[in-house]
Amino acid sequence: MKMSEQMAAAAAGWAKAEWFAEQITAATAADWPFEHTAPTQFVVVPGGKKYAKIAATSPSGKPEYVHAFVEVATGHVFKAEGWSKPAKGIRFYSVEEAALAFAAQPGHKGSGYLYA
């Protein structure tokens, strides 16, 4: 694979991660049960080469915890083992599949769908 093809594939992978963060943010806002607080926002934390880190932010915009990791090359979604790495084992083979599973959770949204 040429360098330009690798860069294009990486850009597409980061775009998928951004899309996933937007989808789970929208699903959270749609079912947010708390009147006096803003819904959780999910963002892609820059920095990783192999994985895009999807983090939940505080109302001030500071990342608080890692929700999931998206493998940039493939779009596979992984549960977070901690702040710096994903857990072993693919949880979803595409961000689209993961976003649908997240949105299908009843009530308050969380990372429970990643444990199935």
C-alpha positions as CSV (number, residue, x, y, z in Angstrom):
1,M,0.0,0.0,0.0
2,K,1.4,3.4,-1.0
3,M,1.9,6.1,1.6
4,S,-1.0,8.2,0.2
5,E,-3.3,5.2,0.4
6,Q,-2.3,4.6,4.0
7,M,-3.0,8.2,4.8
8,A,-6.4,8.1,3.1
9,A,-7.3,4.9,5.0
10,A,-6.3,6.4,8.3
11,A,-8.3,9.5,7.6
12,A,-11.4,7.4,6.8
13,G,-10.8,5.5,10.1
14,W,-10.7,8.7,12.1
15,A,-13.8,9.9,10.3
16,K,-15.6,6.7,11.4
17,A,-14.6,7.3,15.0
18,E,-15.9,10.9,14.9
19,W,-19.2,9.7,13.4
20,F,-19.5,7.0,16.2
21,A,-18.8,9.6,18.9
22,E,-21.5,11.9,17.4
23,Q,-24.0,9.0,17.2
24,I,-23.6,7.9,20.8
25,T,-23.8,11.6,21.9
26,A,-27.1,12.0,20.1
27,A,-28.5,8.8,21.5
28,T,-27.5,9.8,25.0
29,A,-29.1,13.3,24.6
30,A,-32.3,11.7,23.3
31,D,-32.9,9.7,26.5
32,W,-31.1,11.9,29.1
33,P,-33.1,11.5,32.3
34,F,-31.6,14.3,34.4
35,E,-33.3,17.8,34.1
36,H,-30.6,19.9,35.7
37,T,-27.5,18.5,34.0
38,A,-26.3,18.5,30.5
39,P,-26.1,15.1,28.7
40,T,-22.8,13.4,28.4
41,Q,-20.8,14.4,25.3
42,F,-18.5,11.8,23.6
43,V,-15.4,13.0,21.8
44,V,-12.5,11.4,20.0
45,V,-9.3,12.1,21.9
46,P,-6.4,12.8,19.5
47,G,-3.1,11.0,19.8
48,G,-3.4,7.3,19.0
49,K,-1.9,5.8,15.8
50,K,-3.7,2.4,15.8
51,Y,-6.8,3.2,17.9
52,A,-9.1,6.2,18.2
53,K,-10.1,6.8,21.8
54,I,-13.7,7.7,22.4
55,A,-14.0,9.5,25.7
56,A,-17.0,10.9,27.7
57,T,-16.5,14.5,28.7
58,S,-17.5,16.6,31.7
59,P,-19.7,19.7,31.2
60,S,-16.4,21.8,31.0
61,G,-15.3,19.6,28.0
62,K,-12.5,17.7,29.9
63,P,-12.4,14.0,29.1
64,E,-13.4,12.0,32.1
65,Y,-13.3,8.4,31.1
66,V,-12.8,6.2,28.0
67,H,-16.0,4.8,26.6
68,A,-14.5,2.7,23.8
69,F,-11.7,2.4,21.3
70,V,-12.1,2.2,17.5
71,E,-9.4,0.6,15.5
72,V,-8.6,3.1,12.8
73,A,-7.6,0.7,10.1
74,T,-10.7,-1.5,10.3
75,G,-13.5,0.3,12.2
76,H,-13.7,-2.5,14.8
77,V,-15.0,-1.3,18.2
78,F,-13.3,-2.4,21.5
79,K,-14.3,-2.0,25.1
80,A,-11.8,0.1,27.1
81,E,-9.5,-1.8,29.5
82,G,-8.3,1.5,30.9
83,W,-7.4,5.0,29.8
84,S,-4.6,3.9,27.5
85,K,-5.6,0.6,25.9
86,P,-8.5,-1.4,24.7
87,A,-9.6,-4.7,26.2
88,K,-8.8,-7.9,24.2
89,G,-11.5,-9.1,21.8
90,I,-13.5,-7.2,19.2
91,R,-16.9,-6.1,20.6
92,F,-18.3,-4.9,17.2
93,Y,-17.0,-5.3,13.7
94,S,-18.2,-1.8,12.6
95,V,-19.0,1.5,14.2
96,E,-22.4,1.4,12.6
97,E,-23.3,-1.9,14.3
98,A,-22.0,-0.5,17.7
99,A,-24.0,2.7,17.3
100,L,-27.2,0.8,16.7
101,A,-26.5,-1.4,19.8
102,F,-25.8,1.7,21.9
103,A,-29.0,3.4,20.8
104,A,-31.1,0.3,21.4
105,Q,-30.3,0.2,25.1
106,P,-33.3,1.1,27.2
107,G,-33.2,4.2,29.4
108,H,-30.0,5.7,30.6
109,K,-27.2,4.9,28.1
110,G,-23.9,3.4,29.3
111,S,-21.2,1.0,28.2
112,G,-23.2,-2.2,29.0
113,Y,-23.7,-3.0,25.3
114,L,-19.9,-3.5,25.0
115,Y,-20.1,-6.4,27.5
116,A,-22.5,-8.5,25.6
